[in-house]
Amino acid sequence: MFGIFTENKSFKSEINETVLLASITKGEFKEGMQIPVDYWSIKQ
């Protein structure tokens, strides 16, 4: 199984960007990551 899974937690980084906590999983491997989200919007 492969996937990038987000948690329902975000915070402001030291440079005042909103960061979303997530993890990337491939088989038994799992690594935490932080995704900066201030660059995207849901407007169409």
VMD Tcl script that builds the backbone (N, CA, C; Angstrom):
set m [mol new atoms 132]
animate dup $m
set s [atomselect $m all]
$s set {name element resname resid chain x y z} {
  {N N MET 1 A 0.834 -1.181 0.000}
  {CA C MET 1 A 0.000 0.000 0.000}
  {C C MET 1 A 0.878 1.244 0.000}
  {N N PHE 2 A 0.488 2.230 -0.776}
  {CA C PHE 2 A 1.177 3.513 -0.810}
  {C C PHE 2 A 0.164 4.610 -0.561}
  {N N GLY 3 A 0.554 5.614 0.207}
  {CA C GLY 3 A -0.347 6.740 0.411}
  {C C GLY 3 A 0.309 7.864 1.182}
  {N N ILE 4 A -0.250 9.033 1.019}
  {CA C ILE 4 A 0.119 10.196 1.818}
  {C C ILE 4 A -1.126 10.540 2.625}
  {N N PHE 5 A -0.996 10.476 3.941}
  {CA C PHE 5 A -2.144 10.634 4.831}
  {C C PHE 5 A -1.951 11.868 5.697}
  {N N THR 6 A -2.920 12.752 5.673}
  {CA C THR 6 A -2.840 13.966 6.480}
  {C C THR 6 A -3.501 13.743 7.834}
  {N N GLU 7 A -3.022 14.470 8.811}
  {CA C GLU 7 A -3.639 14.470 10.129}
  {C C GLU 7 A -4.513 15.718 10.223}
  {N N ASN 8 A -5.394 15.743 11.161}
  {CA C ASN 8 A -6.284 16.884 11.320}
  {C C ASN 8 A -5.629 17.914 12.239}
  {N N LYS 9 A -4.346 18.190 12.000}
  {CA C LYS 9 A -3.599 19.135 12.822}
  {C C LYS 9 A -2.773 20.035 11.919}
  {N N SER 10 A -2.791 21.305 12.200}
  {CA C SER 10 A -1.928 22.247 11.489}
  {C C SER 10 A -1.352 23.215 12.511}
  {N N PHE 11 A -0.282 23.891 12.128}
  {CA C PHE 11 A 0.342 24.866 13.016}
  {C C PHE 11 A 1.067 25.904 12.173}
  {N N LYS 12 A 1.462 26.985 12.799}
  {CA C LYS 12 A 2.244 28.020 12.131}
  {C C LYS 12 A 3.726 27.730 12.347}
  {N N SER 13 A 4.499 27.735 11.275}
  {CA C SER 13 A 5.935 27.489 11.377}
  {C C SER 13 A 6.639 28.735 11.899}
  {N N GLU 14 A 7.947 28.621 12.119}
  {CA C GLU 14 A 8.697 29.773 12.625}
  {C C GLU 14 A 8.741 30.926 11.624}
  {N N ILE 15 A 8.430 30.654 10.338}
  {CA C ILE 15 A 8.361 31.756 9.365}
  {C C ILE 15 A 6.909 32.108 9.026}
  {N N ASN 16 A 6.001 31.742 9.955}
  {CA C ASN 16 A 4.577 32.114 9.913}
  {C C ASN 16 A 3.812 31.505 8.736}
  {N N GLU 17 A 4.205 30.315 8.283}
  {CA C GLU 17 A 3.459 29.585 7.267}
  {C C GLU 17 A 2.594 28.535 7.957}
  {N N THR 18 A 1.398 28.296 7.417}
  {CA C THR 18 A 0.561 27.223 7.931}
  {C C THR 18 A 1.101 25.898 7.406}
  {N N VAL 19 A 1.320 24.953 8.317}
  {CA C VAL 19 A 1.901 23.656 7.981}
  {C C VAL 19 A 0.944 22.562 8.429}
  {N N LEU 20 A 0.710 21.588 7.556}
  {CA C LEU 20 A -0.168 20.458 7.844}
  {C C LEU 20 A 0.694 19.229 8.117}
  {N N LEU 21 A 0.433 18.548 9.224}
  {CA C LEU 21 A 1.157 17.321 9.541}
  {C C LEU 21 A 0.616 16.178 8.696}
  {N N ALA 22 A 1.505 15.316 8.198}
  {CA C ALA 22 A 1.111 14.196 7.347}
  {C C ALA 22 A 2.139 13.080 7.487}
  {N N SER 23 A 1.843 11.943 6.876}
  {CA C SER 23 A 2.813 10.861 6.807}
  {C C SER 23 A 2.714 10.210 5.435}
  {N N ILE 24 A 3.838 9.697 4.966}
  {CA C ILE 24 A 3.885 8.961 3.712}
  {C C ILE 24 A 4.148 7.505 4.067}
  {N N THR 25 A 3.384 6.604 3.455}
  {CA C THR 25 A 3.468 5.186 3.774}
  {C C THR 25 A 3.660 4.393 2.498}
  {N N LYS 26 A 4.618 3.450 2.537}
  {CA C LYS 26 A 4.792 2.490 1.441}
  {C C LYS 26 A 5.115 1.148 2.077}
  {N N GLY 27 A 4.153 0.251 2.021}
  {CA C GLY 27 A 4.314 -1.042 2.675}
  {C C GLY 27 A 4.468 -0.862 4.175}
  {N N GLU 28 A 5.556 -1.378 4.730}
  {CA C GLU 28 A 5.821 -1.261 6.161}
  {C C GLU 28 A 6.514 0.055 6.522}
  {N N PHE 29 A 7.001 0.801 5.521}
  {CA C PHE 29 A 7.713 2.053 5.762}
  {C C PHE 29 A 6.724 3.180 6.023}
  {N N LYS 30 A 7.002 3.976 7.048}
  {CA C LYS 30 A 6.162 5.142 7.346}
  {C C LYS 30 A 7.074 6.275 7.811}
  {N N GLU 31 A 6.910 7.458 7.219}
  {CA C GLU 31 A 7.743 8.620 7.544}
  {C C GLU 31 A 6.837 9.834 7.717}
  {N N GLY 32 A 7.059 10.580 8.782}
  {CA C GLY 32 A 6.304 11.802 9.011}
  {C C GLY 32 A 6.803 12.929 8.116}
  {N N MET 33 A 5.919 13.846 7.796}
  {CA C MET 33 A 6.301 15.003 6.978}
  {C C MET 33 A 5.432 16.189 7.338}
  {N N GLN 34 A 5.871 17.365 6.920}
  {CA C GLN 34 A 5.120 18.598 7.145}
  {C C GLN 34 A 4.910 19.271 5.790}
  {N N ILE 35 A 3.668 19.566 5.452}
  {CA C ILE 35 A 3.325 20.129 4.149}
  {C C ILE 35 A 2.906 21.589 4.325}
  {N N PRO 36 A 3.674 22.540 3.744}
  {CA C PRO 36 A 3.233 23.940 3.806}
  {C C PRO 36 A 2.023 24.132 2.897}
  {N N VAL 37 A 0.943 24.710 3.423}
  {CA C VAL 37 A -0.299 24.807 2.651}
  {C C VAL 37 A -0.721 26.239 2.318}
  {N N ASP 38 A 0.049 27.229 2.697}
  {CA C ASP 38 A -0.331 28.618 2.386}
  {C C ASP 38 A -0.276 28.937 0.894}
  {N N TYR 39 A 0.345 28.089 0.104}
  {CA C TYR 39 A 0.517 28.352 -1.331}
  {C C TYR 39 A -0.691 27.939 -2.156}
  {N N TRP 40 A -1.595 27.128 -1.613}
  {CA C TRP 40 A -2.715 26.604 -2.379}
  {C C TRP 40 A -4.038 27.178 -1.900}
  {N N SER 41 A -5.011 27.141 -2.772}
  {CA C SER 41 A -6.357 27.600 -2.429}
  {C C SER 41 A -7.375 26.675 -3.101}
  {N N ILE 42 A -8.601 26.633 -2.593}
  {CA C ILE 42 A -9.626 25.783 -3.187}
  {C C ILE 42 A -10.512 26.545 -4.178}
  {N N LYS 43 A -10.191 27.782 -4.447}
  {CA C LYS 43 A -10.988 28.560 -5.422}
  {C C LYS 43 A -10.827 27.955 -6.808}
  {N N GLN 44 A -11.929 27.957 -7.583}
  {CA C GLN 44 A -11.870 27.431 -8.945}
  {C C GLN 44 A -12.114 28.545 -9.930}
}
mol reanalyze $m
mol bondsrecalc $m
mol representation Tube
mol addrep $m
